[in-house]
Amino acid sequence: MNILFLGPPGSGKGTQAQNLSSYLKIPTLSSGDILRKECDSGSQLGKEIQIIMNKGDLVSDDLIVLLIEKFLIKNDSNGFILDGFPRNINQANILDSMLIKIEKSIEKVFNFEVDDEILVKRILGRYSCKECGSIYNNYFKPTVNSGVCDKCGSTNFESRKDDNEESLKNRLSVYHKSTFPLVEFYQKKHLLISIDGLKSSSLIFEELKKHFKL
């Protein structure tokens, strides 16, 4: 089963991709993970990618899809989950062409839908314990005792550097401009399944499982 996960930052798709990956026993791929793994491999291609990234330039769509192809050929399995890729129509077309070449195709596309107002609270409100990594949110899941981790009792917390209002507005703007057209793209292919990202994580996972027979 070859699956795509679409959704804005903070929609919870990353968590559900990992959940479904374990459930279906297939790998989860994201463009970021694939780029990092190639850089860490020490290959010539990885070194070239590292130079591009160090300059702050974007890695081309063709190169990202080439890395996905390389991974799929090397790690042949019963399927895969692509998390957050493709992000635009050009990437989707390049991905389709590559999959046809290796005799694979996308079978289901899950689109995680969450209002921007909720996304802002989810992202700007989140923080984690520096000691054990437990994740909290000022709006939805604060610590029981203010400033004290529920799990380990630490008082050391941190937030992601890019979790600020300016960065978030830019990320959502990019998403709306580039990724929304993908919804129509996959609707026309009769592959799209809408997921209510406002539900609890456990309920969303149960909903996802209903689309598969094991």
C-alpha positions as CSV (number, residue, x, y, z in Angstrom):
1,M,0.0,0.0,0.0
2,N,1.6,3.3,-1.2
3,I,0.2,6.3,0.7
4,L,0.6,10.1,0.8
5,F,-0.1,12.3,3.8
6,L,-1.0,15.9,3.1
7,G,-1.7,18.6,5.6
8,P,-0.4,21.9,7.0
9,P,2.3,22.2,9.7
10,G,0.8,21.3,13.1
11,S,-2.0,19.1,11.6
12,G,-0.6,16.0,13.3
13,K,0.1,14.1,10.1
14,G,3.7,13.3,11.2
15,T,2.4,11.5,14.3
16,Q,-0.2,9.6,12.4
17,A,2.3,8.6,9.7
18,Q,4.5,7.0,12.4
19,N,1.4,5.3,13.9
20,L,0.3,3.9,10.5
21,S,3.8,2.9,9.6
22,S,4.0,0.7,12.7
23,Y,0.5,-0.7,12.0
24,L,1.0,-1.5,8.4
25,K,4.7,-2.4,8.8
26,I,5.8,-0.1,6.0
27,P,8.4,2.7,6.0
28,T,7.6,6.4,6.4
29,L,9.5,8.8,4.2
30,S,9.7,12.6,4.4
31,S,11.9,14.7,2.1
32,G,13.8,16.1,5.1
33,D,14.6,12.6,6.4
34,I,15.7,11.4,3.0
35,L,18.0,14.4,2.5
36,R,19.5,14.1,5.9
37,K,20.2,10.3,5.5
38,E,21.8,10.9,2.1
39,C,24.1,13.6,3.6
40,D,25.0,11.3,6.6
41,S,25.8,8.5,4.2
42,G,28.9,10.3,3.0
43,S,28.1,9.6,-0.7
44,Q,29.2,12.0,-3.4
45,L,25.5,12.9,-3.9
46,G,25.1,13.5,-0.2
47,K,28.1,15.8,-0.2
48,E,26.7,17.8,-3.1
49,I,23.3,18.1,-1.3
50,Q,25.0,19.3,1.9
51,I,26.7,22.1,-0.1
52,I,23.4,23.2,-1.5
53,M,21.7,23.1,1.9
54,N,24.7,24.9,3.6
55,K,24.2,27.8,1.1
56,G,20.5,28.0,2.2
57,D,19.4,27.0,-1.3
58,L,16.5,24.6,-2.0
59,V,17.2,21.1,-3.3
60,S,15.5,20.7,-6.6
61,D,12.3,18.7,-7.0
62,D,14.0,16.3,-9.4
63,L,16.8,15.5,-6.9
64,I,14.4,14.9,-4.1
65,V,12.3,12.5,-6.2
66,L,15.6,10.8,-7.3
67,L,16.4,10.2,-3.7
68,I,12.9,8.8,-3.0
69,E,13.4,6.5,-6.0
70,K,16.8,5.4,-4.7
71,F,15.3,4.6,-1.3
72,L,12.3,2.6,-2.7
73,I,14.5,0.5,-5.0
74,K,17.0,-0.2,-2.2
75,N,14.4,-0.9,0.5
76,D,11.7,-2.8,-1.5
77,S,8.7,-3.4,0.8
78,N,5.0,-3.9,0.7
79,G,4.5,-0.1,0.5
80,F,5.4,3.3,1.9
81,I,4.0,6.4,3.4
82,L,5.2,9.8,2.1
83,D,4.8,12.4,4.8
84,G,4.5,16.0,3.5
85,F,5.7,15.3,0.0
86,P,4.8,16.3,-2.7
87,R,4.2,19.9,-1.7
88,N,3.2,21.2,-5.1
89,I,1.8,20.1,-8.5
90,N,5.3,20.0,-10.1
91,Q,6.5,17.6,-7.4
92,A,3.4,15.5,-7.8
93,N,3.9,15.1,-11.5
94,I,7.6,14.2,-11.2
95,L,6.7,11.7,-8.4
96,D,4.1,10.1,-10.6
97,S,6.5,9.7,-13.5
98,M,9.1,8.2,-11.3
99,L,6.6,5.7,-9.7
100,I,5.4,4.6,-13.2
101,K,9.1,3.9,-14.1
102,I,9.5,1.6,-11.1
103,E,6.0,0.1,-11.6
104,K,4.5,1.6,-8.5
105,S,1.6,4.0,-7.9
106,I,0.0,6.0,-5.1
107,E,-3.1,4.2,-3.8
108,K,-4.5,6.5,-1.0
109,V,-4.0,10.2,-0.2
110,F,-5.0,11.3,3.3
111,N,-5.5,15.1,3.7
112,F,-5.4,16.4,7.3
113,E,-7.7,19.4,7.6
114,V,-7.3,21.8,10.5
115,D,-8.4,25.5,10.8
116,D,-5.5,28.0,10.8
117,E,-6.6,29.4,14.2
118,I,-6.2,26.0,15.8
119,L,-2.9,25.4,14.0
120,V,-1.5,28.7,15.4
121,K,-2.4,27.6,18.9
122,R,-1.0,24.1,18.4
123,I,2.3,25.3,17.1
124,L,2.9,28.5,19.1
125,G,1.7,26.8,22.3
126,R,3.9,23.7,22.1
127,Y,7.0,23.1,24.2
128,S,8.9,20.1,25.4
129,C,10.9,18.9,28.4
130,K,14.6,19.1,27.8
131,E,15.3,16.1,30.0
132,C,12.8,13.4,28.8
133,G,11.3,15.0,25.6
134,S,7.7,15.0,26.8
135,I,5.6,17.4,24.7
136,Y,3.1,19.9,26.1
137,N,1.0,22.8,24.9
138,N,0.0,25.9,26.7
139,Y,-3.5,25.8,25.2
140,F,-4.3,22.1,24.9
141,K,-2.0,20.1,27.2
142,P,-0.2,22.2,29.9
143,T,1.7,20.5,32.7
144,V,-0.4,19.5,35.7
145,N,1.9,21.6,37.9
146,S,3.0,24.8,36.2
147,G,6.7,24.6,35.1
148,V,7.2,21.0,36.2
149,C,7.3,18.1,33.7
150,D,4.6,15.5,34.5
151,K,6.8,12.6,33.5
152,C,10.2,13.3,35.0
153,G,9.8,16.4,37.3
154,S,12.2,18.5,35.3
155,T,11.8,22.3,35.2
156,N,13.8,22.6,31.9
157,F,11.7,23.2,28.9
158,E,12.3,24.4,25.3
159,S,10.4,25.5,22.2
160,R,11.4,25.1,18.6
161,K,13.2,28.2,17.3
162,D,10.9,28.3,14.2
163,D,7.8,28.2,16.4
164,N,7.2,31.9,16.2
165,E,4.3,33.9,14.8
166,E,6.2,35.4,11.8
167,S,7.7,32.0,10.8
168,L,4.3,30.3,11.2
169,K,2.5,32.8,9.1
170,N,5.0,32.3,6.3
171,R,4.8,28.5,6.5
172,L,1.0,28.6,6.3
173,S,1.1,31.1,3.4
174,V,3.5,28.8,1.5
175,Y,1.2,25.8,2.3
176,H,-2.0,27.5,1.1
177,K,-0.4,28.7,-2.1
178,S,1.4,25.5,-3.0
179,T,-0.3,22.6,-1.4
180,F,-4.0,23.3,-1.7
181,P,-3.9,22.7,-5.4
182,L,-2.8,19.1,-4.6
183,V,-6.2,18.5,-3.1
184,E,-7.9,19.0,-6.4
185,F,-5.1,17.1,-8.2
186,Y,-5.7,13.9,-6.1
187,Q,-9.5,14.4,-6.0
188,K,-9.5,14.1,-9.8
189,K,-7.6,10.8,-9.4
190,H,-10.2,9.6,-6.9
191,L,-7.5,9.0,-4.3
192,L,-8.2,11.7,-1.7
193,I,-9.5,10.9,1.8
194,S,-10.2,13.9,4.1
195,I,-9.3,13.5,7.7
196,D,-10.6,15.8,10.5
197,G,-7.4,16.9,12.2
198,L,-9.3,18.3,15.1
199,K,-10.1,14.9,16.6
200,S,-8.0,13.3,19.2
201,S,-4.9,11.4,18.1
202,S,-6.4,8.1,19.1
203,L,-9.6,8.7,17.2
204,I,-7.8,9.8,14.1
205,F,-5.7,6.7,14.1
206,E,-8.8,4.5,14.5
207,E,-10.3,6.3,11.5
208,L,-7.2,5.7,9.4
209,K,-7.1,2.0,10.3
210,K,-10.7,1.6,8.9
211,H,-9.3,2.2,5.4
212,F,-7.1,-0.9,5.5
213,K,-7.8,-4.6,5.9
214,L,-5.1,-6.6,7.7
